[in-house]
Amino acid sequence: MTVKKRVDGELSLGRLPPLKIKAIPIFAGFAAAVGPGVVWAALAQGSGELIWWPYMTARYGATFLGLLLPAALMQYFVN
């Protein structure tokens, strides 16, 4: 494969059409990069709570709710 750099800001890679070379965007900050991932993880964890805890409570009774607090605390450290 031959790589030829042109003067007009394009890069030619063999038979592919030339790629335009642009500047790298400025980093928006660590909080902006991590923020969406934290929201997604919270939604993923919350959806499991909405599905499984009502099912288990309905199936095994209200005494099963006693495991809710220890399980939620353990899940915080595991996740």
C-alpha positions as CSV (number, residue, x, y, z in Angstrom):
1,M,0.0,0.0,0.0
2,T,1.4,3.4,-0.9
3,V,0.8,6.5,1.1
4,K,1.2,9.8,-0.6
5,K,0.7,13.1,1.2
6,R,-0.5,15.9,-1.0
7,V,0.2,19.6,-0.3
8,D,-3.5,20.6,-0.2
9,G,-4.2,18.8,3.1
10,E,-5.3,15.5,1.7
11,L,-3.8,12.0,2.2
12,S,-4.1,9.4,-0.5
13,L,-4.1,5.7,0.5
14,G,-3.8,3.5,-2.5
15,R,-7.1,3.2,-4.5
16,L,-9.2,4.8,-1.7
17,P,-10.4,8.3,-2.2
18,P,-8.1,10.9,-0.6
19,L,-8.7,11.7,3.1
20,K,-8.9,15.2,4.3
21,I,-6.5,16.1,7.1
22,K,-8.1,18.2,9.8
23,A,-6.9,19.5,13.2
24,I,-7.7,17.5,16.3
25,P,-10.5,19.1,18.3
26,I,-9.8,20.6,21.7
27,F,-10.4,18.3,24.7
28,A,-13.6,19.4,26.4
29,G,-12.4,18.2,29.9
30,F,-12.5,15.1,32.0
31,A,-16.0,15.8,33.4
32,A,-17.5,16.1,29.9
33,A,-15.8,12.8,28.8
34,V,-16.8,10.8,31.9
35,G,-20.2,12.3,32.4
36,P,-22.2,10.3,29.8
37,G,-20.6,7.0,30.9
38,V,-21.6,7.6,34.5
39,V,-25.2,8.4,33.5
40,W,-25.3,5.2,31.3
41,A,-23.9,3.0,34.1
42,A,-26.5,4.4,36.5
43,L,-29.3,3.7,34.1
44,A,-28.1,0.2,33.5
45,Q,-27.8,-0.6,37.2
46,G,-31.2,1.1,37.9
47,S,-33.0,-0.9,35.2
48,G,-32.0,-4.2,36.9
49,E,-33.4,-2.9,40.2
50,L,-36.7,-2.1,38.5
51,I,-37.0,-5.5,37.0
52,W,-35.6,-8.0,39.5
53,W,-36.6,-6.6,42.9
54,P,-40.4,-6.5,42.3
55,Y,-40.2,-9.9,40.8
56,M,-38.3,-11.4,43.7
57,T,-40.5,-9.7,46.2
58,A,-43.7,-11.0,44.6
59,R,-42.3,-14.5,44.3
60,Y,-40.6,-14.9,47.7
61,G,-42.6,-12.4,49.9
62,A,-41.9,-9.2,51.7
63,T,-39.2,-10.9,53.9
64,F,-36.9,-10.8,50.9
65,L,-36.9,-7.0,51.1
66,G,-34.5,-7.4,54.0
67,L,-31.8,-8.2,51.6
68,L,-32.3,-5.0,49.6
69,L,-30.0,-2.7,51.6
70,P,-27.0,-5.2,51.9
71,A,-27.3,-6.1,48.2
72,A,-27.5,-2.4,47.2
73,L,-24.4,-1.6,49.3
74,M,-22.5,-4.6,47.9
75,Q,-23.5,-3.7,44.4
76,Y,-22.0,-0.2,44.8
77,F,-18.5,-1.6,45.4
78,V,-18.8,-4.4,42.8
79,N,-19.9,-2.0,40.0
